Amino acid sequence: MSKTGRASRGIFALTATVLCFAAAYPGIIAAQANFSPAPLVLLRALIVTLALIGLAIAMQISMRISWRDLAVASVLGQLGISGFQWLLYEAQQVSSAGTASTIVNMAPVITLIASALILKEQVSAKRWLGVLIAVIGVVVLGGSGATTDFSGVPLLIVAAVGLGLYSVFLKPLVLKYHPLSVTLHATWPGALVFAWSGPVLISEIKSAQLTAWLGVMVLALVVSAGGYVAWARAVQLLEVSKAAIVYYLVPPVAVLYTFILFGQRPLPLEYLGIVIVIFGVAVAMSKGKLND
């Protein structure tokens, strides 16, 4: 595949990632009406596992992986998928949406640092500048109209670090295996880790309403089965430090989804935050001076 072809497919995968990941925000709002954090993680892992196995069989994608790489994928799955989701859900129970959004969106900064140190990627000054601008935009977005509550900050910090490292250590695996296969083997161990919440899940399923089920399906099929596979593909095709920057477009798209689905009009500061984020991503992705 030519360099131009890889770049084009990588951008397509990033676009799909942003559109899928942004759906997590309305999905969580709907699902958490009837499902508590750990049972929701378990249910999500079970549905995603079945969906990815079905897709792998239908697309004739090999699911074989070495025991060593399976162990690595299992750990990664807790850093960036199941464990990350549980930490985020738990933190959102005691923290404002603004605090959660702001801290979790520090993950790309962790990714840039780790990709430079571990993957030896060259991170240009322009890329760092773009990330700084995008971070400011996320802070503006997260702080607009949200109440301040910092009690979930420790969980959010761990979640952000885990998600940031997930993308870096994912790179070697997706260079050896299909992105769907890697995502599958990073997902199903989460069902084992959170199996202890099974009795509570069964109880919650009995009383779950349709809206909550729709939220679960969005989280499982759109965000996880779609978004995580698309992200793995993007990491496979592009530099991790470059792909991670586009993650900052997730909050603005989430604001758009929330407006469309719930009629919540963005506040003036949110408009400003969106503009700043988009400008930051544009700076980081552009070519020119500043060592790019």
C-alpha contacts under 8 A as a table, 3 or more apart, distances in Angstrom:
res1	aa1	res2	aa2	distance
1	M	5	G	6.09
1	M	6	R	6.40
2	S	5	G	5.04
2	S	6	R	6.21
3	K	6	R	5.17
3	K	7	A	6.19
4	T	7	A	5.09
4	T	8	S	6.15
5	G	8	S	5.14
5	G	9	R	6.17
6	R	9	R	5.24
6	R	10	G	5.89
6	R	237	L	5.78
6	R	238	L	7.53
7	A	10	G	4.93
7	A	11	I	6.15
7	A	237	L	6.99
7	A	238	L	6.84
8	S	11	I	5.22
8	S	12	F	6.29
9	R	12	F	5.00
9	R	13	A	6.15
9	R	234	A	7.84
9	R	237	L	7.47
10	G	13	A	5.04
10	G	14	L	6.17
10	G	233	R	7.18
10	G	234	A	4.86
10	G	235	V	7.89
10	G	237	L	5.40
10	G	238	L	6.04
11	I	14	L	4.97
11	I	15	T	6.13
11	I	234	A	7.31
12	F	15	T	5.12
12	F	16	A	6.31
13	A	16	A	5.13
13	A	17	T	6.12
13	A	230	A	5.14
13	A	231	W	6.59
13	A	233	R	6.28
13	A	234	A	5.19
14	L	17	T	4.88
14	L	18	V	6.24
14	L	230	A	6.88
14	L	231	W	6.48
14	L	234	A	5.78
14	L	243	A	7.06
14	L	246	V	7.08
15	T	18	V	5.29
15	T	19	L	6.30
16	A	19	L	5.22
16	A	20	C	6.07
16	A	226	G	7.87
16	A	227	G	6.80
16	A	230	A	6.24
17	T	20	C	5.21
17	T	21	F	5.86
17	T	226	G	7.49
17	T	227	G	4.68
17	T	228	Y	7.14
17	T	230	A	5.34
17	T	231	W	5.51
18	V	21	F	5.24
18	V	22	A	5.95
18	V	227	G	7.49
18	V	246	V	7.53
18	V	247	Y	6.59
18	V	249	L	6.59
18	V	250	V	5.26
18	V	253	V	7.59
19	L	22	A	5.53
19	L	23	A	6.88
19	L	227	G	7.84
19	L	250	V	7.33
19	L	253	V	7.08
20	C	23	A	5.47
20	C	24	A	7.49
20	C	222	V	5.56
20	C	223	V	4.93
20	C	226	G	6.37
20	C	227	G	4.85
21	F	24	A	5.55
21	F	222	V	7.75
21	F	223	V	5.07
21	F	224	S	7.98
21	F	227	G	5.61
21	F	250	V	6.52
22	A	25	Y	6.21
22	A	223	V	7.79
22	A	250	V	5.02
22	A	251	P	6.56
22	A	253	V	5.82
22	A	254	A	4.58
22	A	257	Y	7.58
23	A	26	P	5.90
23	A	27	G	6.08
23	A	218	V	7.06
23	A	219	L	7.38
23	A	222	V	7.28
23	A	223	V	6.42
23	A	254	A	6.40
23	A	257	Y	7.07
24	A	27	G	4.87
24	A	28	I	5.87
24	A	218	V	7.34
24	A	219	L	5.79
24	A	223	V	6.04
24	A	254	A	7.91
25	Y	28	I	5.36
25	Y	29	I	6.47
25	Y	254	A	6.28
25	Y	258	T	7.81
26	P	29	I	5.07
26	P	30	A	6.34
26	P	215	G	7.35
26	P	254	A	7.66
26	P	257	Y	7.28
26	P	258	T	6.26
26	P	261	L	7.86
27	G	30	A	5.30
27	G	31	A	6.05
27	G	214	L	7.64
27	G	215	G	4.20
27	G	216	V	6.61
27	G	218	V	5.72
27	G	219	L	5.67
28	I	31	A	5.11
28	I	32	Q	5.79
28	I	215	G	6.34
28	I	216	V	7.69
28	I	219	L	7.25
29	I	32	Q	5.75
29	I	33	A	6.87
29	I	215	G	7.41
30	A	33	A	5.73
30	A	211	T	5.97
30	A	212	A	4.95
30	A	213	W	7.94
30	A	214	L	7.33
30	A	215	G	4.81
30	A	216	V	7.76
31	A	34	N	6.16
31	A	35	F	6.00
31	A	40	L	7.76
31	A	211	T	7.24
31	A	212	A	4.11
31	A	213	W	6.47
31	A	214	L	7.34
31	A	215	G	4.53
31	A	216	V	5.38
32	Q	35	F	4.84
32	Q	36	S	6.06
32	Q	37	P	7.49
32	Q	40	L	7.83
32	Q	212	A	6.93
33	A	212	A	6.19
34	N	204	E	6.61
34	N	207	S	7.48
34	N	208	A	5.40
34	N	209	Q	7.13
34	N	212	A	6.03
35	F	39	P	6.54
35	F	40	L	5.62
35	F	201	L	7.52
35	F	204	E	6.18
35	F	205	I	7.91
35	F	208	A	7.47
35	F	212	A	7.55
36	S	39	P	5.86
36	S	40	L	5.99
37	P	40	L	5.21
37	P	41	V	6.32
37	P	86	W	5.84
37	P	89	Y	5.33
37	P	90	E	6.01
38	A	41	V	5.11
38	A	42	L	6.30
38	A	86	W	6.04
38	A	194	F	6.60
38	A	197	S	6.10
39	P	42	L	5.00
39	P	43	L	6.07
39	P	194	F	7.52
39	P	197	S	5.37
39	P	198	G	6.58
39	P	200	V	6.55
39	P	201	L	4.83
40	L	43	L	5.15
40	L	44	R	5.96
40	L	201	L	7.47
40	L	216	V	7.63
41	V	44	R	5.13
41	V	45	A	6.11
41	V	82	S	6.11
41	V	85	Q	6.66
41	V	86	W	6.25
41	V	190	G	7.91
41	V	191	A	7.88
41	V	194	F	7.25
42	L	45	A	5.17
42	L	46	L	6.28
42	L	190	G	7.03
42	L	191	A	5.23
42	L	194	F	5.56
42	L	195	A	6.62
42	L	197	S	7.29
42	L	198	G	7.50
42	L	201	L	7.97
43	L	46	L	5.20
43	L	47	I	6.28
43	L	191	A	7.82
43	L	201	L	7.52
43	L	216	V	7.98
44	R	47	I	5.32
44	R	48	V	6.07
44	R	216	V	6.71
44	R	217	M	7.94
44	R	219	L	7.02
44	R	220	A	5.15
45	A	48	V	5.20
45	A	49	T	5.97
45	A	82	S	7.23
45	A	187	T	6.08
45	A	188	W	6.11
45	A	190	G	6.20
45	A	191	A	5.45
45	A	220	A	7.37
46	L	49	T	5.23
46	L	50	L	6.39
46	L	188	W	7.00
46	L	191	A	6.12
47	I	50	L	5.33
47	I	51	A	6.16
47	I	220	A	6.26
47	I	221	L	7.75
48	V	51	A	4.99
48	V	52	L	6.02
48	V	184	L	7.91
48	V	187	T	7.40
48	V	188	W	7.98
48	V	220	A	5.40
48	V	221	L	6.41
48	V	224	S	6.68
48	V	225	A	5.76
49	T	52	L	5.31
49	T	53	I	6.13
49	T	184	L	6.17
49	T	187	T	6.52
49	T	188	W	5.55
50	L	53	I	5.21
50	L	54	G	6.16
51	A	54	G	5.15
51	A	55	L	6.22
51	A	221	L	7.42
51	A	225	A	7.06
52	L	55	L	4.95
52	L	56	A	5.96
52	L	180	L	7.08
52	L	181	S	7.98
52	L	184	L	6.08
52	L	225	A	6.54
53	I	56	A	5.08
53	I	57	I	6.20
53	I	184	L	7.38
54	G	57	I	5.26
54	G	58	A	6.12
55	L	58	A	5.03
55	L	59	M	5.91
56	A	59	M	5.21
56	A	60	Q	5.65
56	A	61	I	4.77
56	A	62	S	6.98
56	A	63	M	7.18
56	A	180	L	7.29
56	A	181	S	7.39
57	I	60	Q	4.93
57	I	61	I	6.37
58	A	61	I	7.88
61	I	178	H	7.39
61	I	181	S	7.38
62	S	178	H	7.73
62	S	181	S	7.02
63	M	181	S	5.32
64	R	181	S	7.91
65	I	69	D	6.47
65	I	70	L	6.26
65	I	177	Y	7.72
66	S	69	D	5.26
66	S	70	L	6.05
67	W	70	L	4.94
67	W	71	A	6.25
68	R	71	A	5.23
68	R	72	V	6.48
69	D	72	V	4.93
69	D	73	A	6.01
69	D	173	L	7.31
70	L	73	A	4.98
70	L	74	S	6.02
70	L	185	H	6.48
70	L	186	A	7.86
71	A	74	S	5.08
71	A	75	V	6.41
72	V	75	V	5.29
72	V	76	L	6.18
73	A	76	L	4.95
73	A	77	G	6.00
73	A	170	L	7.88
73	A	173	L	7.89
73	A	182	V	6.86
73	A	185	H	5.95
73	A	186	A	4.68
74	S	77	G	5.07
74	S	78	Q	6.74
74	S	185	H	6.55
74	S	186	A	4.92
74	S	187	T	7.38
74	S	189	P	5.84
74	S	190	G	7.72
75	V	78	Q	5.36
75	V	79	L	6.52
75	V	186	A	7.45
76	L	79	L	4.97
76	L	80	G	6.08
76	L	81	I	7.63
76	L	166	Y	5.59
76	L	169	F	7.40
76	L	170	L	7.36
76	L	186	A	6.25
77	G	80	G	5.46
77	G	81	I	4.89
77	G	82	S	6.08
77	G	83	G	7.18
77	G	166	Y	7.76
77	G	185	H	7.88
77	G	186	A	4.17
77	G	187	T	5.66
77	G	189	P	7.46
77	G	190	G	6.88
78	Q	81	I	5.53
78	Q	82	S	5.06
78	Q	83	G	4.13
78	Q	84	F	6.31
78	Q	186	A	7.73
78	Q	190	G	6.75
79	L	82	S	7.41
79	L	83	G	5.71
79	L	84	F	5.66
79	L	159	A	7.45
79	L	162	G	4.34
79	L	163	L	5.83
79	L	165	L	7.33
79	L	166	Y	5.83
80	G	83	G	6.74
80	G	84	F	5.16
80	G	85	Q	7.71
80	G	159	A	7.85
80	G	162	G	5.70
80	G	163	L	4.38
80	G	164	G	7.72
80	G	165	L	7.77
80	G	166	Y	5.13
80	G	167	S	7.78
81	I	84	F	5.24
81	I	85	Q	5.91
81	I	163	L	7.81
81	I	186	A	7.57
81	I	187	T	6.87
82	S	85	Q	5.12
82	S	86	W	6.22
82	S	187	T	7.05
82	S	190	G	5.40
83	G	86	W	5.20
83	G	87	L	6.27
83	G	159	A	7.86
83	G	190	G	7.55
84	F	87	L	5.26
84	F	88	L	6.14
84	F	159	A	5.11
84	F	160	A	7.95
84	F	162	G	6.68
84	F	163	L	6.71
85	Q	88	L	5.08
85	Q	89	Y	6.04
85	Q	159	A	7.94
86	W	89	Y	5.15
86	W	90	E	6.04
87	L	90	E	5.22
87	L	91	A	6.02
87	L	155	L	5.67
87	L	156	L	6.71
87	L	158	V	7.77
87	L	159	A	5.95
88	L	91	A	5.15
88	L	92	Q	6.11
88	L	100	A	7.63
88	L	155	L	7.20
88	L	156	L	6.28
88	L	159	A	6.55
89	Y	92	Q	5.19
89	Y	93	Q	6.63
90	E	93	Q	5.35
90	E	94	V	7.33
90	E	152	G	7.82
90	E	155	L	7.80
91	A	94	V	5.57
91	A	95	S	5.83
91	A	100	A	7.27
91	A	151	S	7.94
91	A	152	G	4.58
91	A	153	V	7.26
91	A	155	L	5.97
91	A	156	L	6.32
92	Q	95	S	5.00
92	Q	96	S	6.65
92	Q	97	A	6.79
92	Q	100	A	6.56
92	Q	152	G	7.15
94	V	149	D	7.32
94	V	151	S	6.17
94	V	152	G	5.70
95	S	99	T	6.42
95	S	100	A	6.52
95	S	148	T	7.65
95	S	149	D	5.01
95	S	150	F	5.97
95	S	151	S	6.09
95	S	152	G	5.27
95	S	153	V	7.58
96	S	99	T	5.32
96	S	100	A	6.35
96	S	146	A	6.34
96	S	147	T	5.81
96	S	148	T	6.10
96	S	149	D	5.54
96	S	150	F	7.80
97	A	100	A	5.15
97	A	101	S	5.99
97	A	142	G	7.05
97	A	146	A	6.60
98	G	101	S	5.22
98	G	102	T	6.05
98	G	141	L	7.34
98	G	142	G	3.72
98	G	143	G	5.26
98	G	144	S	7.33
98	G	146	A	5.36
98	G	147	T	7.41
98	G	148	T	7.62
99	T	102	T	5.28
99	T	103	I	6.22
99	T	142	G	6.33
99	T	143	G	7.34
99	T	146	A	7.97
99	T	148	T	6.89
99	T	149	D	6.98
99	T	150	F	6.98
99	T	153	V	7.74
100	A	103	I	5.52
100	A	104	V	6.01
100	A	142	G	7.88
100	A	152	G	7.98
100	A	153	V	7.69
100	A	156	L	6.53
101	S	104	V	5.45
101	S	105	N	6.01
101	S	138	V	7.65
101	S	142	G	5.79
101	S	251	P	7.85
102	T	105	N	5.39
102	T	106	M	6.90
102	T	138	V	5.92
102	T	139	V	5.46
102	T	141	L	7.94
102	T	142	G	5.41
102	T	143	G	7.98
103	I	106	M	5.40
103	I	107	A	7.87
103	I	153	V	7.70
103	I	156	L	6.23
103	I	157	I	6.51
103	I	160	A	6.80
104	V	107	A	5.87
104	V	156	L	6.10
104	V	157	I	7.02
104	V	159	A	6.70
104	V	160	A	4.70
105	N	108	P	6.76
105	N	135	V	7.63
105	N	138	V	7.26
105	N	160	A	7.01
105	N	248	Y	7.04
106	M	109	V	5.46
106	M	110	I	6.89
106	M	135	V	7.25
106	M	160	A	6.22
107	A	110	I	5.15
107	A	111	T	6.29
107	A	160	A	4.63
107	A	161	V	5.96
107	A	162	G	7.87
107	A	163	L	5.94
107	A	164	G	4.44
108	P	111	T	4.74
108	P	112	L	6.11
108	P	164	G	5.76
108	P	241	S	7.93
108	P	244	A	5.36
108	P	245	I	6.29
108	P	247	Y	7.16
109	V	112	L	5.15
109	V	113	I	6.35
109	V	131	V	7.37
109	V	164	G	7.36
110	I	113	I	5.26
110	I	114	A	6.06
110	I	160	A	7.82
110	I	161	V	6.27
110	I	164	G	4.97
110	I	165	L	6.86
111	T	114	A	5.14
111	T	115	S	5.82
111	T	164	G	4.49
111	T	165	L	5.95
111	T	167	S	6.72
111	T	168	V	6.30
111	T	240	V	7.51
111	T	241	S	6.47
111	T	244	A	6.83
112	L	115	S	5.18
112	L	116	A	6.22
112	L	123	V	7.28
112	L	240	V	7.64
112	L	241	S	4.91
112	L	244	A	7.47
113	I	116	A	5.32
113	I	117	L	6.29
114	A	117	L	5.05
114	A	118	I	5.55
114	A	119	L	7.33
114	A	164	G	7.97
114	A	165	L	6.87
114	A	168	V	6.67
115	S	118	I	5.33
115	S	119	L	4.81
115	S	120	K	6.25
115	S	121	E	5.82
115	S	168	V	5.85
115	S	240	V	6.61
115	S	241	S	6.07
116	A	119	L	5.81
116	A	120	K	4.66
116	A	121	E	4.73
116	A	122	Q	6.27
116	A	123	V	6.54
116	A	241	S	7.78
117	L	120	K	5.50
117	L	121	E	7.68
118	I	168	V	7.85
119	L	168	V	7.44
121	E	239	E	7.36
121	E	241	S	7.29
123	V	127	R	6.39
123	V	128	W	7.21
123	V	241	S	6.85
124	S	127	R	5.19
124	S	128	W	6.54
124	S	290	L	6.72
124	S	291	N	5.18
124	S	292	D	5.21
125	A	128	W	5.11
125	A	129	L	6.13
125	A	290	L	5.40
125	A	291	N	6.01
125	A	292	D	7.19
126	K	129	L	4.96
126	K	130	G	6.10
126	K	283	V	6.75
126	K	284	A	5.65
126	K	289	K	7.58
126	K	290	L	5.29
126	K	291	N	6.96
126	K	292	D	6.40
127	R	130	G	5.09
127	R	131	V	6.23
127	R	242	K	7.78
127	R	283	V	7.10
127	R	284	A	4.06
127	R	285	M	6.87
127	R	292	D	7.66
128	W	131	V	5.09
128	W	132	L	6.19
128	W	284	A	6.96
129	L	132	L	5.09
129	L	133	I	6.31
129	L	280	G	7.57
129	L	283	V	7.43
129	L	284	A	6.75
130	G	133	I	5.15
130	G	134	A	6.13
130	G	279	F	7.72
130	G	280	G	4.25
130	G	281	V	5.67
130	G	282	A	7.21
130	G	283	V	4.91
130	G	284	A	4.11
130	G	285	M	7.80
131	V	134	A	4.95
131	V	135	V	6.01
131	V	245	I	6.61
131	V	280	G	6.12
131	V	281	V	6.88
131	V	284	A	6.50
132	L	135	V	5.11
132	L	136	I	6.37
132	L	280	G	7.29
133	I	136	I	5.17
133	I	137	G	6.38
133	I	276	I	6.65
133	I	277	V	6.71
133	I	279	F	7.49
133	I	280	G	4.68
133	I	281	V	7.98
134	A	137	G	4.93
134	A	138	V	6.23
134	A	248	Y	6.54
134	A	276	I	6.29
134	A	277	V	4.25
134	A	278	I	7.17
134	A	279	F	7.33
134	A	280	G	4.48
134	A	281	V	6.30
135	V	138	V	5.02
135	V	139	V	6.20
135	V	248	Y	7.87
135	V	277	V	7.25
136	I	139	V	5.09
136	I	140	V	6.27
136	I	273	G	7.76
136	I	276	I	7.30
136	I	277	V	7.50
137	G	140	V	5.09
137	G	141	L	6.14
137	G	272	L	7.56
137	G	273	G	4.34
137	G	274	I	6.46
137	G	275	V	7.47
137	G	276	I	4.74
137	G	277	V	4.63
137	G	280	G	7.92
138	V	141	L	4.89
138	V	142	G	5.90
138	V	248	Y	7.51
138	V	251	P	7.49
138	V	273	G	6.23
138	V	274	I	7.82
138	V	277	V	6.54
139	V	142	G	5.05
139	V	143	G	5.92
139	V	273	G	7.58
140	V	143	G	5.23
140	V	144	S	6.16
140	V	269	L	6.53
140	V	270	E	6.85
140	V	272	L	7.43
140	V	273	G	5.01
141	L	144	S	5.51
141	L	251	P	7.93
141	L	269	L	6.65
141	L	270	E	4.89
141	L	271	Y	7.99
141	L	272	L	7.76
141	L	273	G	4.79
141	L	274	I	6.99
142	G	146	A	6.99
143	G	146	A	5.58
143	G	147	T	7.99
144	S	267	L	6.96
144	S	269	L	5.55
144	S	270	E	6.07
145	G	267	L	7.50
149	D	152	G	7.62
150	F	153	V	5.31
151	S	154	P	7.68
152	G	155	L	5.61
152	G	156	L	6.32
153	V	156	L	4.96
153	V	157	I	6.08
154	P	157	I	5.20
154	P	158	V	6.42
155	L	158	V	5.26
155	L	159	A	6.15
156	L	159	A	4.91
156	L	160	A	6.08
157	I	160	A	5.12
157	I	161	V	6.23
158	V	161	V	5.20
158	V	162	G	6.07
159	A	162	G	5.11
159	A	163	L	6.14
160	A	163	L	5.22
160	A	164	G	6.07
161	V	164	G	5.07
161	V	165	L	6.20
162	G	165	L	5.29
162	G	166	Y	6.03
163	L	166	Y	5.01
163	L	167	S	6.80
164	G	167	S	5.90
164	G	168	V	7.12
165	L	168	V	5.22
165	L	169	F	6.30
166	Y	169	F	5.54
166	Y	170	L	5.90
167	S	170	L	5.09
167	S	171	K	6.79
167	S	235	V	7.31
167	S	240	V	6.97
167	S	244	A	7.95
168	V	171	K	5.75
168	V	240	V	6.56
169	F	172	P	6.44
169	F	173	L	7.58
170	L	173	L	5.49
170	L	174	V	6.40
170	L	232	A	7.30
170	L	235	V	7.60
171	K	174	V	5.46
171	K	175	L	6.41
171	K	232	A	7.93
171	K	235	V	6.07
171	K	236	Q	6.22
171	K	240	V	7.50
172	P	175	L	5.30
172	P	176	K	6.77
173	L	176	K	5.29
173	L	177	Y	6.09
173	L	182	V	6.85
174	V	177	Y	5.06
174	V	178	H	6.04
174	V	179	P	5.47
174	V	182	V	6.62
174	V	232	A	6.69
174	V	233	R	7.46
174	V	235	V	7.56
174	V	236	Q	5.48
175	L	178	H	7.85
175	L	236	Q	6.02
177	Y	181	S	6.63
177	Y	182	V	6.47
178	H	181	S	5.25
178	H	182	V	6.35
179	P	182	V	5.13
179	P	183	T	6.12
179	P	229	V	5.81
179	P	230	A	7.82
179	P	232	A	5.17
179	P	233	R	5.49
179	P	236	Q	7.62
180	L	183	T	5.13
180	L	184	L	6.12
180	L	229	V	5.37
180	L	232	A	7.68
181	S	184	L	5.06
181	S	185	H	6.33
182	V	185	H	5.26
182	V	186	A	6.15
182	V	232	A	7.91
183	T	186	A	5.02
183	T	187	T	6.08
183	T	228	Y	6.67
183	T	229	V	6.02
183	T	232	A	7.29
184	L	187	T	5.11
184	L	188	W	6.28
185	H	188	W	5.86
185	H	189	P	7.08
186	A	189	P	6.61
186	A	190	G	7.65
187	T	190	G	5.60
187	T	191	A	7.54
188	W	191	A	5.47
188	W	192	L	7.28
189	P	192	L	5.18
189	P	193	V	6.36
190	G	193	V	4.95
190	G	194	F	6.11
191	A	194	F	5.36
191	A	195	A	5.74
192	L	195	A	5.03
193	V	196	W	7.46
194	F	197	S	5.84
194	F	198	G	7.65
195	A	198	G	5.31
196	W	199	P	7.48
197	S	200	V	5.51
197	S	201	L	6.22
198	G	201	L	4.96
198	G	202	I	6.24
199	P	202	I	5.23
199	P	203	S	6.44
200	V	203	S	5.10
200	V	204	E	6.19
201	L	204	E	5.06
201	L	205	I	6.01
202	I	205	I	5.16
202	I	206	K	6.61
203	S	206	K	5.54
203	S	207	S	7.24
204	E	207	S	5.51
204	E	208	A	5.97
205	I	208	A	5.06
208	A	212	A	6.28
208	A	213	W	6.96
209	Q	212	A	5.44
209	Q	213	W	6.49
210	L	213	W	5.05
210	L	214	L	6.18
211	T	214	L	5.09
211	T	215	G	6.31
212	A	215	G	5.01
212	A	216	V	6.27
213	W	216	V	4.96
213	W	217	M	6.19
214	L	217	M	5.12
214	L	218	V	6.20
215	G	218	V	5.13
215	G	219	L	6.22
216	V	219	L	5.09
216	V	220	A	6.03
217	M	220	A	5.03
217	M	221	L	5.62
217	M	222	V	7.41
218	V	221	L	5.52
218	V	222	V	5.04
218	V	223	V	6.44
219	L	222	V	5.87
219	L	223	V	4.91
219	L	224	S	6.25
220	A	223	V	5.95
220	A	224	S	5.10
220	A	225	A	6.18
221	L	224	S	5.83
221	L	225	A	4.80
221	L	226	G	6.16
222	V	225	A	5.90
222	V	226	G	4.85
222	V	227	G	6.32
223	V	226	G	5.57
223	V	227	G	4.67
223	V	228	Y	6.82
224	S	227	G	5.24
224	S	228	Y	5.09
224	S	229	V	7.37
225	A	228	Y	6.12
225	A	229	V	6.16
226	G	229	V	5.56
226	G	230	A	6.10
227	G	230	A	5.10
227	G	231	W	6.02
228	Y	231	W	4.96
228	Y	232	A	6.11
229	V	232	A	5.07
229	V	233	R	6.26
230	A	233	R	5.05
230	A	234	A	6.23
231	W	234	A	4.98
231	W	235	V	6.18
232	A	235	V	5.12
232	A	236	Q	6.14
233	R	236	Q	4.96
233	R	237	L	6.36
234	A	237	L	5.25
234	A	238	L	5.90
234	A	243	A	6.76
235	V	238	L	5.40
235	V	239	E	6.59
235	V	240	V	5.53
235	V	243	A	6.64
238	L	242	K	6.99
238	L	243	A	6.35
239	E	242	K	5.30
239	E	243	A	6.22
240	V	243	A	5.10
240	V	244	A	5.97
241	S	244	A	5.40
241	S	245	I	6.90
242	K	245	I	5.70
242	K	246	V	7.60
242	K	284	A	7.95
242	K	285	M	7.12
243	A	246	V	5.81
243	A	247	Y	7.53
244	A	247	Y	5.47
244	A	248	Y	7.98
245	I	248	Y	5.99
245	I	281	V	6.34
245	I	284	A	7.24
245	I	285	M	7.90
246	V	249	L	5.62
246	V	250	V	7.77
246	V	281	V	6.41
247	Y	250	V	5.58
248	Y	251	P	6.55
248	Y	252	P	7.98
248	Y	277	V	6.63
248	Y	281	V	7.19
249	L	252	P	5.65
249	L	253	V	6.45
249	L	277	V	6.89
249	L	278	I	6.78
249	L	281	V	7.67
250	V	253	V	5.29
250	V	254	A	6.06
251	P	254	A	4.89
251	P	255	V	6.23
252	P	255	V	5.10
252	P	256	L	6.50
252	P	274	I	5.44
252	P	277	V	7.87
253	V	256	L	4.98
253	V	257	Y	6.28
254	A	257	Y	4.98
254	A	258	T	6.10
255	V	258	T	5.11
255	V	259	F	6.24
255	V	266	P	6.96
256	L	259	F	5.14
256	L	260	I	6.26
257	Y	260	I	5.09
257	Y	261	L	5.97
258	T	261	L	5.25
258	T	262	F	5.42
258	T	263	G	6.74
258	T	264	Q	6.12
259	F	262	F	5.52
259	F	263	G	4.43
259	F	264	Q	4.53
259	F	265	R	5.51
259	F	266	P	7.27
260	I	263	G	5.67
260	I	264	Q	7.74
266	P	269	L	7.97
266	P	270	E	5.66
266	P	271	Y	6.53
267	L	270	E	5.09
267	L	271	Y	6.59
268	P	271	Y	5.26
268	P	272	L	6.51
269	L	272	L	4.96
269	L	273	G	6.06
270	E	273	G	4.89
270	E	274	I	6.09
271	Y	274	I	5.16
271	Y	275	V	6.35
272	L	275	V	5.22
272	L	276	I	6.26
273	G	276	I	5.11
273	G	277	V	6.10
274	I	277	V	5.16
274	I	278	I	6.19
275	V	278	I	5.30
275	V	279	F	6.12
276	I	279	F	5.10
276	I	280	G	6.10
277	V	280	G	5.07
277	V	281	V	6.25
278	I	281	V	5.20
278	I	282	A	6.13
279	F	282	A	5.05
279	F	283	V	6.21
280	G	283	V	5.15
280	G	284	A	6.21
281	V	284	A	5.07
281	V	285	M	6.06
282	A	285	M	5.26
282	A	286	S	5.94
283	V	286	S	5.30
287	K	292	D	5.89
288	G	291	N	7.73
288	G	292	D	5.86
289	K	292	D	5.74
